[in-house]
Amino acid sequence: MGYKKGLNAELTLTNNTVSLSLQNLRTGDFGLVVIKQDGTGNRYLILPMGSLISNDSGGSLALSTAPNAVDLVSFYYNGQFLFWDVRGYH
């Protein structure tokens, strides 16, 4: 997900594990990523290095794993860390 595409995006997880990469971020940037499970579900997302998660879920986002589930994931970049928060939507 690059800055040129905007700070909001939609991502469908289609492999067992998907790595998310944010590029060209500037201090103070924030955005929303809509994360969708495919029809199989049970997919996992790996966040970029320097990520901190607000729900303290042991270093990983607590995403919904049901087939076709949807989560809203917000982030904020302070110049050093990416702070993440998940809002389940389903």
C-alpha positions in Angstrom: 0.0 0.0 0.0 1.8 3.2 -1.1 1.1 6.8 -0.2 0.3 7.6 -3.8 -2.8 5.4 -3.6 -4.0 7.3 -0.6 -4.1 6.4 3.1 -7.3 4.4 2.9 -7.4 1.0 1.2 -9.2 -2.3 0.9 -7.4 -5.7 1.1 -8.8 -9.1 0.6 -6.8 -11.9 2.3 -6.5 -14.7 -0.2 -3.4 -16.6 1.1 -2.9 -18.2 4.5 -0.6 -15.4 5.5 -0.4 -11.9 3.9 2.3 -9.3 4.7 1.2 -5.7 4.7 3.7 -3.1 3.6 3.1 0.7 4.0 5.5 2.9 2.0 6.3 6.6 1.9 4.6 7.5 5.1 5.2 10.8 6.8 4.9 11.8 10.4 1.3 12.3 11.3 -0.1 10.2 8.5 -3.1 8.0 9.4 -5.7 5.9 7.6 -8.1 3.1 7.4 -7.7 -0.4 5.8 -10.7 -2.6 5.2 -9.5 -6.1 5.7 -11.7 -8.9 4.1 -11.4 -12.6 4.5 -12.0 -14.5 1.3 -14.6 -17.3 1.0 -12.2 -19.7 2.8 -11.4 -17.5 5.9 -8.8 -18.2 8.5 -6.3 -15.9 6.8 -3.7 -13.9 8.8 -2.1 -10.5 8.3 1.5 -9.7 9.1 2.1 -6.0 10.0 5.2 -4.0 9.0 8.1 -3.8 11.4 7.7 -1.0 14.0 4.0 -1.8 14.5 2.3 -1.4 17.9 -1.2 -2.8 18.4 -3.7 -1.0 20.7 -5.6 -4.1 21.7 -2.4 -5.7 23.1 -3.2 -9.0 21.3 0.3 -10.3 21.6 1.8 -8.6 18.6 -0.8 -9.5 16.1 -4.1 -8.0 15.0 -7.1 -9.9 16.3 -8.9 -10.1 13.0 -12.1 -12.0 12.3 -11.4 -15.3 10.7 -14.8 -16.4 9.4 -15.2 -16.7 5.6 -16.1 -13.3 4.1 -15.6 -11.5 7.4 -14.7 -7.8 7.3 -12.6 -5.8 9.8 -11.8 -2.1 9.8 -8.2 -1.4 10.8 -7.0 2.1 11.5 -3.4 3.2 11.8 -1.4 6.3 12.8 2.3 6.9 12.1 4.3 9.1 14.6 7.5 9.1 12.6 8.9 6.0 14.4 6.0 3.6 15.0 2.8 2.5 13.3 0.0 2.3 15.9 -2.9 0.0 14.9 -6.5 -0.5 16.1 -9.0 -3.0 14.9 -12.8 -2.6 14.8 -14.6 -5.8 13.8 -17.3 -5.2 11.3 -18.3 -8.6 10.0 
